[in-house]
Amino acid sequence: MISIRFNTNKFDVTLERPNPINPIHGESLLIWLREQAMPGVEVSEPGAEDWGWYSYVDWKGRAYLLGSTSTSEGENGEREWVLLFEKQHTLKEKLLGRAKMTKDDACMHFFKELLEREPAFSNMSEDDH
């Protein structure tokens, strides 16, 4: 799994649907990414999870999970947002240790470039888990 962190005040989390499992924000980022990726990349409608929000991506026949969470609002009105990338694996790939998520993954780079092009996002960093 790889995550990208950044700060922004671009999203109004009060407009998000309440997460019925755990009161964590994150839906706004996934909706924005879905709109930015269209029409070339299919991103599912966001769903709630106990750790935040998620969407699935169909990237050239391979499924990915995008996860999103945000922190509380900071002094300057910005929140830290975390976007998680997880490549879905077949049982055979899991058993053989193949098709692992890496920092040079094309799907992750596509979404990272969308984030980098947005001037309202700052302090971007990438973590490999």
C-alpha positions, -999 to +999 in steps of 0.1 A: +000+000+000+012+035-008-002+067+006+000+104-005-005+131+021-012+168+014-028+198+029-057+218+015-088+238+023-104+231-011-130+207+002-160+216+025-164+184+046-197+197+060-212+189+025-201+152+028-225+124+036-221+113+072-200+082+075-224+058+092-196+036+106-172+061+120-174+100+118-143+104+095-143+127+065-127+118+032-156+115+006-149+149-009-115+139-022-128+108-039-156+127-056-131+152-069-108+125-081-137+107-098-146+139-117-109+146-126-103+110-139-134+110-162-139+099-189-108+078-193-106+061-159-136+045-142-138+053-104-167+040-084-190+060-062-174+065-027-184+041+001-179+044+038-156+022+059-145+024+096-112+040+086-126+066+062-139+064+026-130+042-004-136+039-042-126+012-066-107+020-098-106-001-130-072+006-144-065-013-176-082-044-163-067-043-129-087-033-098-074-008-072-088+005-040-084+042-033-089+052+004-094+087+017-093+103+051-088+138+065-078+152+098-095+180+118-093+215+105-060+232+113-054+268+123-053+281+088-085+263+077-066+235+060-069+198+067-043+170+060-057+145+035-044+110+030-050+091-002-043+054+000-036+031-030-039-006-028-037-029-058-061-058-057-045-093-062-057-127-073-051-155-049-023-169-071-006-135-071-009-133-033+006-168-028+034-162-052+041-126-040+035-111-075+020-078-088+029-059-056+021-022-053+052-001-060+060+036-063+063+033-100+028+019-105+011+036-135-023+039-118-009+056-087+011+080-109-020+090-129-038+100-096-006+116-082-003+138-112-040+149-108-031+159-072+001+177-082-017+198-109-041+212-083-026+245-070-048+243-038-029+213-026+004+218-007+030+199+014+026+167-007+045+136+005+044+099-004+048+069+020+053+032+012+037+009+037 
